[in-house]
């Protein structure tokens, strides 16, 4: 894969916040990117294949400096190369990931390796690359969009649940390590969100899930985006090392 650069960074009189968002072409990632753009943040937006939504977002906010990075997170070294020339972030949101429901005994070695690489190892290496800059500034926000399955586990989602629970461990450990340097690390664990990922569920399955959720509905990508804006904003300065469930009351723990 390769990286694509859009809109060169300009010299600004007033420094704008720089926000990196991985998986920005997905439903949740795009909603987060749009909310960040509304706040006037400069953006580095990652996608795997579909860059068209990000190009449209860039054209809607010509006053912002927006770069689009296209790469495959299963290739850690290439991903690091693609991000190497980017200005270090003030906020890093890891939203890239995918789910492929199946019985665990049907998982193959390559699929296990690919998901661990994409959802856990590559973001760890990427974060490690810019942590020194955040420490030198004594400021920064790191946020993982994880999953309710990382909290509860799920049949047919063993691999996905494992990498998401691994992200939870990373969030809590990094928050403990980086907190004294003024860096906050948190996670958002969405419940069932109305995105393309739920297309694997039948209408009967969705209706059954809705009956279990106290809110009586699936979540919307905007629900996650609004929580992201809060957790990475000044109003959440005392929140660190937390996994915030956004699931309509479906799981409380």
C-alpha positions in Angstrom: 0.0 0.0 0.0 1.1 3.6 -0.2 0.4 6.9 1.5 -1.3 9.9 0.0 -0.7 13.5 1.1 -3.4 16.1 0.9 -3.2 19.9 1.6 0.3 20.9 2.8 0.6 22.1 6.3 0.5 25.9 6.4 2.0 28.3 8.9 -0.7 29.2 11.3 -0.8 32.2 13.6 -2.9 30.3 16.0 -1.9 26.7 16.5 -4.6 24.3 15.8 -5.0 20.9 17.4 -3.6 18.1 15.3 -5.7 15.0 15.3 -4.8 11.6 13.8 -7.7 9.2 13.2 -7.1 5.7 12.0 -9.9 3.9 10.2 -11.3 7.3 9.3 -13.2 6.0 6.2 -15.4 3.7 8.4 -18.7 4.8 9.8 -17.4 5.5 13.3 -14.1 6.9 12.1 -15.7 9.2 9.6 -18.1 10.5 12.2 -15.2 11.3 14.5 -13.3 13.0 11.7 -16.3 15.1 10.9 -16.7 16.2 14.5 -13.0 17.0 14.8 -13.2 19.1 11.6 -16.1 21.0 13.0 -13.9 22.1 15.9 -11.3 23.4 13.5 -8.7 20.7 14.0 -6.0 19.8 11.5 -6.4 16.2 10.5 -4.4 13.1 9.5 -6.9 10.6 8.3 -6.0 7.0 7.7 -7.9 4.5 5.5 -7.2 1.1 4.1 -8.9 1.2 0.7 -11.7 3.7 0.4 -10.3 7.3 0.4 -13.3 8.9 -1.4 -15.2 9.9 1.8 -12.1 11.5 3.2 -11.5 13.4 0.0 -15.1 14.8 0.3 -14.5 15.7 3.9 -11.3 17.5 2.9 -13.1 19.5 0.2 -15.8 20.5 2.7 -13.2 22.0 5.0 -10.7 23.8 2.7 -9.6 26.0 5.6 -8.1 23.0 7.4 -4.9 21.2 6.7 -5.9 17.6 6.0 -3.7 14.7 5.0 -4.9 11.3 3.9 -2.8 8.3 4.6 -3.7 5.0 2.9 -2.0 1.9 4.2 -2.6 -1.6 5.5 -2.2 -2.0 9.2 -1.3 -5.7 8.8 2.0 -4.3 7.4 3.5 -2.6 10.4 6.8 -1.4 8.8 5.0 0.1 5.8 2.5 1.8 8.1 5.2 3.4 10.1 6.8 4.7 6.9 3.6 6.2 5.7 3.1 8.1 9.0 6.8 9.0 9.4 6.5 12.4 7.6 3.3 13.5 9.4 3.4 16.2 12.1 3.1 14.5 15.5 -0.4 14.5 16.9 -2.0 16.3 19.8 -4.7 13.7 19.7 -4.5 10.1 18.4 -7.7 8.1 17.9 -7.3 4.5 16.9 -10.5 3.4 15.2 -9.1 1.0 12.6 -10.2 -2.6 12.9 -12.5 -5.2 11.6 -14.6 -8.2 12.7 -15.0 -11.5 10.9 -17.4 -13.6 13.0 -16.6 -17.4 13.0 -16.0 -20.3 15.3 -12.5 -20.1 16.9 -11.5 -23.5 15.5 -12.1 -22.1 12.0 -9.6 -19.4 12.5 -6.4 -19.9 10.5 -2.9 -18.9 11.5 -2.8 -16.1 8.9 -6.1 -14.6 10.1 -5.0 -14.7 13.7 -1.7 -13.1 12.8 -3.3 -10.4 10.6 -5.9 -9.3 13.2 -3.3 -9.2 16.0 -1.0 -7.2 13.8 -3.7 -4.8 12.5 -5.6 -4.1 15.8 -2.9 -4.4 18.4 0.8 -4.5 17.3 0.7 -1.8 14.6 -1.1 0.8 16.7 1.3 0.0 19.6 4.3 0.6 17.3 2.7 3.8 15.9 2.1 5.2 19.4 5.6 4.4 20.4 6.9 6.5 17.5 5.2 9.7 18.6 5.2 9.3 22.4 8.6 11.1 22.8 7.2 14.2 21.2 4.1 14.1 23.5 6.4 13.7 26.5 8.6 16.6 25.4 5.5 18.8 25.2 4.0 17.3 28.4 0.6 17.1 26.6 -1.3 14.6 24.5 -4.4 12.4 24.1 -4.5 8.8 23.0 -7.9 7.2 22.5 -8.8 3.7 21.4 -12.2 2.8 20.0 -12.5 -0.7 21.3 -15.7 -2.8 21.7 -18.1 -4.1 24.3 -16.8 -7.6 23.3 -13.4 -6.5 24.8 -15.3 -6.2 28.1 -17.6 -9.2 28.0 -16.1 -11.6 25.4 -18.4 -13.1 22.7 -19.0 -16.4 21.1 -18.1 -16.4 17.4 -16.0 -13.3 18.1 -13.1 -14.9 20.1 -10.3 -13.3 18.1 -12.0 -9.9 17.9 -12.7 -10.0 21.6 -9.1 -10.9 22.4 -7.6 -8.0 20.5 -10.1 -5.6 22.0 -9.4 -6.8 25.5 -5.7 -6.4 24.7 -6.4 -2.8 23.7 -8.0 -2.3 27.1 -4.8 -3.6 28.8 -2.8 -1.2 26.7 -5.0 1.8 27.6 -4.8 1.2 31.3 -1.0 0.5 31.3 -0.1 3.4 29.1 -2.3 5.7 31.2 -0.4 4.7 34.3 3.0 5.2 32.6 2.3 8.4 30.7 0.0 10.2 33.1 2.9 11.9 35.0 4.0 13.3 31.6 0.7 15.0 31.1 -0.6 12.5 28.5 -4.1 10.9 28.9 -5.0 7.5 27.5 -8.6 6.3 27.4 -10.8 3.9 25.5 -14.4 3.9 24.3 -16.1 0.5 24.2 -19.1 0.8 21.8 -22.0 -1.6 22.0 -23.8 -2.5 18.8 -23.6 0.5 16.6 -25.6 0.9 13.4 -22.7 0.6 10.9 -21.8 -1.6 8.0 -20.3 -4.1 10.4 -23.8 -5.1 11.6 -24.8 -6.2 8.1 -23.8 -9.7 9.2 -26.7 -9.7 11.6 -30.2 -10.7 10.5 -33.2 -8.4 11.2 -34.4 -10.9 13.8 -31.0 -10.8 15.5 -31.1 -6.9 15.5 -34.6 -6.8 16.9 -33.6 -9.3 19.7 -30.6 -7.2 20.6 -32.7 -4.0 20.7 -35.0 -5.7 23.2 -32.0 -6.3 25.5 -30.8 -2.7 25.3 -32.4 -0.4 27.9 -32.1 2.5 25.4 -34.2 0.4 23.0 -32.1 1.1 19.9 -28.7 0.5 18.4 -26.1 3.2 18.8 -25.2 5.7 16.1 -21.7 6.6 14.9 -22.3 10.1 16.2 -22.8 8.7 19.7 -19.2 7.5 19.6 -18.0 10.7 17.9 -19.5 13.0 20.6 -17.9 10.9 23.4 -14.6 11.1 21.6 -14.8 14.9 21.4 -15.5 15.0 25.2 -12.8 12.6 26.2 -10.1 14.3 24.1 -11.2 17.8 25.2 -10.3 20.0 28.1 -13.4 19.1 30.0 -12.1 15.6 30.5 -8.7 16.5 31.9 -9.2 14.4 35.0 -10.3 11.2 33.1 -7.4 8.9 32.4 -7.0 5.1 32.0 -10.7 4.5 31.6 -12.7 2.4 29.3 -16.0 4.2 28.7 -18.9 2.0 27.7 -21.2 3.6 25.1 -23.9 0.9 24.7 -27.3 2.3 25.8 -27.0 0.5 29.1 -26.6 -2.9 27.5 -23.5 -3.6 29.6 -22.6 -1.9 32.9 -19.2 -2.9 34.3 
